[in-house]
């Protein structure tokens, strides 16, 4: 099995509401120059989305997330990553 073409780090997690949380992306291939990022609430509603070619992104400042538990999904078209994000 080949290694995943996409990896994501999310920190700090959990984090305080209004404080920045950084999403750092790393790609092992240049085949997909952009990635799609979605933040979903616990009911499955998309509360924020972005398509980017950046290697890092400040999700909290852009999304203005309220306290709660979210699912962050990152995909490059071939690899999909899901991370739990807790905002206190």
N, C-alpha and C positions, 0 to 999 in steps of 0.2 A: 504494500500500500504506500503510495506517495505521500510525502508530508503535505500538510495543509498549505494552500497558497496564501492564506490570510491569517493573521493573529491579531488579537486586540487585548490591551490592558486598560483597565478602568480604575482610576484612583483619585482621591481616597474613596473608599467604599466600605462602610456607610459614610455619609458626609452630611454636614449641616445645611439646611435650606438656605439658599442665597449664597453659599460658598461655591467656588469653582470646583468642578470635577473634570478631570482630564481624560480623554479617550486617546490613547496612543495606538496607532495602527502600524503593522509591519507586514510587508508583502514579500513573498519569495519569488514572485514572477511579475513581470511588467505586462502580462497579457491583458489584464483588466486595470486600466489606469485610474478608474474611478470606483468608489465604493458607495453603497447606499446604506444609510443609517436611519433606524427608526427607534423611537422610544414609545413603548406601549404601557398604559396603566394596567391595573390588575383585571379590568373588565375587557381587555384586549383592544381598547380604543387607541389609535395612534395619536399621541399628544405632541409629537415633534418628529420631523423627518428632514433629512438633508442628503444630498449627493455631493461628494467631495473627492478631490484628488490629494488632499492634505494628508500628511503623516500624523498630525495630531490635531485635536479639536477640543475646545472648551464647551462641553455639552451643557452644563448647568447655566452658564451665562446666556447662552443662546436660547435654551428651552424654557428658562424661568420655572423650573419644576417646584411644585409644592411638596410638603412632607408626604411621604408614602413610599410604596414599593413599586418599582417599574421594571420592565424587561427591555433591555437594549439589544437590538438586532442589527448585525453588520453583515452585509453580503457583497461579494464582488462578482456575482453572477454564477460562480461555480462553488464557492465555499460560503456557508452561512454560520455565523457565530451568534450565540445568545448569551447575555450576561445579565445577572440580577443587579439592579441599582437601588440602593436604599437611601432615601433622603429623610433626614431626621428633622 
